[in-house]
Amino acid sequence: MRAVVSPEGYFQMGSRAYRVALGRGGVRIDKREGDGATPAGLLALRRVLFRADRIGKPPSCALLREPISPDDGWCDDPLHPDYNRMVCLPHPARCEALWRPDPLYDVVGVLGWNDAPPVPGRGSAIFLHVATPDLSPTAGCIALALADLLAVLAAGLTEIKVSAG
């Protein structure tokens, strides 16, 4: 099932609408590494990662679900061959830890952005994840309240169309 996200921060899936947090750099067609923007376009939901120690059972969804561990990270170094890929920490390149002290990555949908194959500098680690309580802007991801994120996954979310305006 497809959801549509507006640049104003609305996530529409079927008859349901949710508020979302988007990148601090807005929504951009020409997404670049470090610009803080959410990429415009059709983003397939590739798989779902989750913190089993916090969430318990895997989230209900039709996709592959994988628990994350303290050693999991995501390479965001455009000069490394592992760019925009899940890696094991420690790693020789710059990476983001997926095992966070806050709840933002307790459930993470890996979105299909710049991954087939990754183009250095075009953007990495574009996820669907848990939002802060005040829906603060993200570093380029799409974030929903945990209950909303679990609901859209259970309803069969498979792709997100992010509109540029």
C-alpha positions in Angstrom: 0.0 0.0 0.0 1.3 3.5 -0.9 1.3 6.5 1.3 1.7 10.1 0.1 3.7 12.6 2.1 3.2 16.4 1.5 6.0 18.9 2.1 3.8 20.4 4.8 4.2 17.3 6.9 1.1 15.2 6.2 1.2 11.5 5.7 -1.9 10.1 3.9 -2.5 6.4 3.6 -5.9 5.3 2.5 -8.5 7.3 4.4 -6.1 7.9 7.3 -3.9 11.0 7.7 -1.0 11.5 10.1 1.3 14.3 11.0 5.0 13.6 10.2 8.3 15.2 10.8 10.4 15.8 7.7 14.0 17.0 7.1 15.1 20.3 8.5 16.2 21.2 4.9 12.6 20.6 3.5 11.8 18.3 0.7 14.2 18.4 -2.3 14.3 16.8 -5.7 18.1 17.2 -5.8 18.9 15.5 -2.4 22.6 15.7 -1.4 24.5 14.2 1.6 24.3 16.4 4.6 21.7 18.9 3.3 19.1 17.8 5.9 16.5 17.4 3.2 13.9 14.6 2.7 14.2 13.4 -0.9 11.2 13.8 -3.2 10.1 10.8 -5.1 8.8 7.3 -4.7 10.6 5.5 -1.8 10.0 1.7 -1.5 10.0 0.3 2.1 12.8 -2.2 1.9 12.7 -3.8 5.4 12.0 -3.0 9.0 14.5 -2.9 11.8 13.6 -2.8 15.5 14.9 -2.7 19.0 13.7 -6.0 20.5 14.7 -4.9 24.0 12.3 -2.0 23.8 9.6 -3.0 21.3 9.4 -6.7 22.3 7.9 -8.6 19.4 8.6 -7.6 15.8 6.3 -5.0 14.4 3.4 -6.4 12.3 4.1 -5.8 8.6 4.4 -7.7 5.3 8.2 -7.1 5.0 11.4 -8.6 6.3 11.8 -7.6 10.0 15.2 -7.7 11.7 16.2 -6.9 15.2 19.1 -4.5 15.6 22.0 -4.9 18.0 24.4 -2.5 19.7 26.9 -3.2 16.9 24.7 -2.1 14.0 25.3 1.1 12.1 24.7 2.8 8.8 27.6 4.1 6.7 27.1 7.8 5.7 30.7 8.4 4.4 30.4 9.0 0.6 34.1 8.1 0.1 33.7 4.6 1.5 32.5 1.5 -0.5 30.0 0.8 2.3 28.2 4.1 1.7 24.5 4.0 2.4 24.6 0.4 3.7 24.1 -1.2 7.1 27.5 -2.0 8.7 28.9 -3.6 11.8 30.4 -1.1 14.3 33.2 -0.2 14.9 33.7 0.6 11.2 36.6 2.5 9.6 34.4 5.0 7.9 31.9 7.6 9.3 28.7 5.8 10.4 25.6 6.5 12.3 24.8 4.1 15.2 21.4 2.4 14.9 21.3 1.5 18.6 20.5 4.9 20.0 19.9 6.0 23.6 16.7 7.8 22.6 13.6 6.0 21.1 13.9 7.4 17.5 15.3 4.1 16.0 13.2 1.7 18.1 11.4 1.0 14.8 13.1 1.9 11.5 11.8 1.4 8.0 14.7 1.3 5.6 13.6 3.4 2.6 14.8 2.8 -1.0 16.7 6.0 -1.5 20.1 6.0 -3.4 20.6 2.3 -2.8 20.5 0.6 -6.2 23.5 1.2 -6.3 24.4 4.0 -4.0 25.8 7.1 -5.7 28.4 8.8 -3.5 27.1 12.1 -2.1 23.4 11.6 -3.2 22.2 11.0 0.4 22.2 8.1 2.8 20.3 6.7 5.8 16.9 7.8 4.7 14.6 6.1 7.1 11.0 6.0 8.3 11.4 6.2 12.0 9.9 7.2 15.4 9.4 11.0 15.7 10.2 13.2 18.7 7.1 14.1 20.8 7.1 17.6 19.3 7.7 16.3 15.7 11.0 18.2 15.5 12.6 18.1 12.0 14.8 15.2 11.1 18.1 15.0 9.3 16.2 14.0 6.1 14.1 11.1 7.2 10.3 10.8 7.6 9.2 10.3 11.2 5.9 9.4 12.8 4.7 8.9 16.4 5.4 5.3 17.4 1.7 4.3 17.5 1.2 5.8 14.0 4.3 4.1 12.6 3.2 0.8 14.0 -0.3 1.3 12.5 0.9 2.1 9.0 3.3 -0.8 9.0 0.5 -3.2 10.1 -1.8 -1.7 7.5 0.6 -2.9 4.7 2.7 0.1 3.9 5.1 -0.8 1.0 6.1 2.6 -0.5 5.9 6.3 0.2 5.5 9.0 -2.5 7.1 12.2 -1.2 5.8 15.3 -3.0 8.1 18.2 -3.6 5.2 20.7 -3.6 
